[in-house]
Amino acid sequence: MDVNSNKYTFIFSAAMVVIVASVLAFAAESLKPFQKENVKNEKMQNILASCGIEVERDAVKPVYEKYIVEELMLDIKGNLIEKSEVAPFDVDVLREFKTGGQRNFPIFVCQLDNGEKIYVLPMIGKGLWGPIWGYAAVGSDFSTLVGATFDHKGETPGLGAEIRESFFQEPFKGKQIFGEDGDFMSVKVVKGGVDPSDLHGVDAISGGTITSNGVSEMLERTFKAYEPFLKSKMNS
């Protein structure tokens, strides 16, 4: 075949496309198990971080197994599901949220070295450009937050993306889900700042109003779903 002909050029190009596509597809399939493992380890990291336990991703599994002593699941009405087809850890809250509302609500029970139990509640919501999510850790009084972590898919750097930074997350410690009379209050992210003595509010991110509002909505909706469980524990 004439290597200078159009026919040769076309066949050569087509062959290269097929070869390169096959190599890329093989590489993608080969890397999938590693990607899934990284996602799983990052999830464990975030759950532990909300309880104040920091650990490297490569070493997270034994630490998670040590401190997370129980994984529970609630239905949309706040009732405990005794047997579930999906393990609480495997619930994709983002997928459930996208399909019209979360139906399964996992709870991760963390027991610290001093014996105190912390209840970690996963949450999902909407920011300015896409999903936002996080974990709120509730103390043994079932109202006080002992920590929180937040993350996002595509919020604006320097603005809404700041929800993943410690300066935004730290003020959530000590905030209360319920008022003194037991009424549901949630925790709100307030534009313009809040009084330090306010047990139900934290400062919003300057210039990140929509993302801040998204965090407030996410917290209120999620805590409301867990309210029956939290109150039942408070009264037991």
C-alpha positions as CSV (number, residue, x, y, z in Angstrom):
1,M,0.0,0.0,0.0
2,D,1.2,3.5,-0.8
3,V,2.1,5.1,2.5
4,N,1.5,8.5,1.0
5,S,-2.0,7.7,-0.1
6,N,-5.2,9.0,1.6
7,K,-6.3,5.4,2.1
8,Y,-3.2,4.5,4.1
9,T,-3.5,7.7,6.2
10,F,-7.2,6.9,7.0
11,I,-6.4,3.2,8.0
12,F,-3.4,4.2,10.1
13,S,-5.4,6.9,11.9
14,A,-8.3,4.5,12.6
15,A,-6.0,1.8,13.9
16,M,-4.3,4.3,16.2
17,V,-7.6,5.5,17.6
18,V,-8.7,1.9,18.3
19,I,-5.4,1.0,20.0
20,V,-5.3,4.2,22.1
21,A,-9.0,3.8,23.1
22,S,-8.4,0.2,24.1
23,V,-5.4,1.1,26.2
24,L,-7.3,3.9,28.0
25,A,-10.3,1.7,28.6
26,F,-8.0,-1.0,30.0
27,A,-6.2,1.5,32.3
28,A,-9.6,2.9,33.5
29,E,-10.9,-0.5,34.4
30,S,-7.7,-1.5,36.1
31,L,-7.7,1.7,38.2
32,K,-11.3,1.4,39.3
33,P,-10.6,-0.8,42.4
34,F,-8.0,1.7,43.6
35,Q,-10.3,4.7,43.0
36,K,-13.1,3.0,45.0
37,E,-10.7,2.2,47.8
38,N,-9.6,5.8,47.9
39,V,-13.2,7.1,48.1
40,K,-14.0,4.6,50.9
41,N,-10.9,5.7,52.8
42,E,-11.6,9.4,52.4
43,K,-15.1,8.8,53.7
44,M,-13.7,7.1,56.8
45,Q,-11.3,10.0,57.2
46,N,-14.1,12.5,57.2
47,I,-16.3,10.6,59.6
48,L,-13.4,10.3,62.1
49,A,-12.4,14.0,61.5
50,S,-15.8,15.2,62.6
51,C,-15.2,13.4,65.9
52,G,-11.8,15.1,66.2
53,I,-9.8,12.1,65.2
54,E,-7.2,12.9,62.5
55,V,-5.5,10.0,60.6
56,E,-3.7,9.6,57.3
57,R,-5.7,8.0,54.5
58,D,-3.4,5.0,54.1
59,A,-3.8,4.1,57.8
60,V,-7.5,4.9,58.3
61,K,-9.1,1.5,58.2
62,P,-7.8,0.1,61.5
63,V,-8.5,3.4,63.2
64,Y,-12.0,3.5,61.8
65,E,-12.6,-0.1,63.0
66,K,-11.4,0.8,66.4
67,Y,-13.5,3.9,67.0
68,I,-16.7,3.3,65.0
69,V,-18.4,0.7,67.1
70,E,-21.8,0.7,65.4
71,E,-23.4,1.7,62.2
72,L,-27.2,2.4,62.2
73,M,-29.8,3.2,59.6
74,L,-33.0,5.3,59.9
75,D,-35.9,5.5,57.4
76,I,-37.4,8.8,56.2
77,K,-39.6,8.9,59.3
78,G,-36.7,8.6,61.7
79,N,-37.4,5.0,62.6
80,L,-34.5,2.6,63.2
81,I,-34.2,0.0,60.4
82,E,-33.3,-3.3,61.9
83,K,-32.3,-5.0,58.7
84,S,-31.3,-3.1,55.5
85,E,-30.4,-4.3,52.1
86,V,-27.7,-1.7,52.0
87,A,-25.1,-1.3,54.7
88,P,-25.2,2.2,56.3
89,F,-21.6,2.9,55.2
90,D,-22.5,2.0,51.6
91,V,-25.5,4.4,51.3
92,D,-24.9,7.0,48.6
93,V,-26.6,10.0,50.1
94,L,-25.8,12.1,47.0
95,R,-27.5,9.7,44.7
96,E,-30.6,9.5,46.9
97,F,-30.7,13.2,47.2
98,K,-30.5,13.6,43.4
99,T,-33.4,11.2,42.8
100,G,-35.9,13.2,44.8
101,G,-35.0,13.1,48.5
102,Q,-33.0,11.0,50.8
103,R,-34.7,7.9,52.1
104,N,-32.0,6.3,54.1
105,F,-30.2,8.1,56.9
106,P,-27.1,6.4,58.3
107,I,-25.6,7.0,61.7
108,F,-22.0,6.2,62.7
109,V,-21.4,5.7,66.4
110,C,-17.9,6.6,67.5
111,Q,-16.7,5.6,70.9
112,L,-13.7,7.6,72.2
113,D,-11.0,6.3,74.4
114,N,-12.7,7.8,77.5
115,G,-15.9,5.8,76.7
116,E,-17.9,8.8,75.4
117,K,-20.1,8.0,72.4
118,I,-20.5,10.4,69.5
119,Y,-23.1,10.1,66.8
120,V,-22.0,11.1,63.3
121,L,-24.7,12.2,60.9
122,P,-24.0,12.4,57.1
123,M,-25.6,15.2,55.2
124,I,-26.0,16.4,51.6
125,G,-27.2,19.6,50.0
126,K,-26.7,22.2,47.2
127,G,-24.2,24.9,46.9
128,L,-23.8,27.5,44.2
129,W,-22.3,25.3,41.5
130,G,-23.1,21.8,42.7
131,P,-23.4,19.4,45.6
132,I,-22.1,20.1,49.1
133,W,-21.9,17.5,51.8
134,G,-20.5,16.9,55.3
135,Y,-20.6,15.1,58.6
136,A,-21.9,16.5,61.9
137,A,-20.9,14.8,65.1
138,V,-23.4,15.0,67.9
139,G,-22.3,14.5,71.5
140,S,-23.8,12.1,74.1
141,D,-26.4,14.7,75.1
142,F,-27.8,14.3,71.5
143,S,-27.9,18.1,71.0
144,T,-24.4,19.5,71.2
145,L,-22.1,19.4,68.1
146,V,-18.6,18.2,68.9
147,G,-17.4,18.7,65.4
148,A,-18.3,19.0,61.7
149,T,-16.6,18.6,58.4
150,F,-17.8,20.0,55.0
151,D,-16.8,19.5,51.4
152,H,-18.0,20.4,47.9
153,K,-17.8,19.5,44.3
154,G,-17.2,22.8,42.6
155,E,-17.7,25.9,44.8
156,T,-15.7,29.1,44.0
157,P,-12.2,29.1,45.3
158,G,-11.7,31.7,48.0
159,L,-15.4,32.0,48.5
160,G,-17.9,29.1,48.8
161,A,-15.0,26.6,48.7
162,E,-14.0,27.9,52.1
163,I,-16.6,25.6,53.7
164,R,-13.9,22.9,53.7
165,E,-11.5,25.0,55.7
166,S,-11.0,24.7,59.5
167,F,-11.8,28.4,60.2
168,F,-15.3,27.7,59.0
169,Q,-15.8,24.3,60.6
170,E,-14.3,25.0,64.0
171,P,-17.1,27.4,65.2
172,F,-19.6,24.6,64.9
173,K,-18.2,22.9,67.9
174,G,-20.4,23.5,70.9
175,K,-23.5,24.6,68.9
176,Q,-26.8,23.2,69.8
177,I,-29.5,21.5,67.6
178,F,-32.2,21.9,70.3
179,G,-33.1,24.9,72.5
180,E,-33.3,24.8,76.2
181,D,-37.0,23.9,76.1
182,G,-36.2,21.0,73.7
183,D,-37.6,22.7,70.6
184,F,-35.8,22.0,67.3
185,M,-33.6,24.9,66.4
186,S,-30.9,23.5,64.0
187,V,-27.7,25.5,63.4
188,K,-27.7,28.4,60.9
189,V,-24.9,30.0,59.0
190,V,-25.6,33.7,59.4
191,K,-24.6,36.5,57.0
192,G,-23.0,39.4,58.8
193,G,-21.9,37.4,61.7
194,V,-23.4,36.1,65.0
195,D,-22.8,36.9,68.7
196,P,-20.3,34.3,70.1
197,S,-22.9,33.4,72.7
198,D,-25.4,32.3,70.1
199,L,-25.7,28.6,70.4
200,H,-27.5,28.1,67.1
201,G,-25.5,30.2,64.6
202,V,-22.1,30.6,63.0
203,D,-20.6,33.2,60.8
204,A,-21.2,32.9,57.1
205,I,-18.4,33.0,54.5
206,S,-17.8,36.6,53.2
207,G,-18.8,36.6,49.6
208,G,-20.1,33.0,49.7
209,T,-23.7,33.8,50.6
210,I,-25.3,31.1,48.4
211,T,-23.0,28.4,49.6
212,S,-23.5,29.5,53.2
213,N,-27.3,29.4,52.7
214,G,-26.9,25.9,51.2
215,V,-25.1,24.8,54.3
216,S,-27.8,26.2,56.5
217,E,-30.5,24.4,54.5
218,M,-28.5,21.2,54.5
219,L,-28.1,21.3,58.3
220,E,-31.8,22.1,59.0
221,R,-33.2,19.4,56.6
222,T,-30.8,16.7,57.8
223,F,-31.1,17.4,61.6
224,K,-34.9,17.5,61.1
225,A,-34.7,14.0,59.7
226,Y,-32.7,12.8,62.6
227,E,-34.8,14.6,65.2
228,P,-37.0,11.6,66.2
229,F,-33.9,9.5,66.9
230,L,-32.1,12.2,68.8
231,K,-35.1,13.1,71.0
232,S,-35.8,9.4,71.7
233,K,-32.2,9.1,73.0
234,M,-32.4,12.3,75.0
235,N,-35.5,11.1,76.8
236,S,-34.4,7.5,77.3
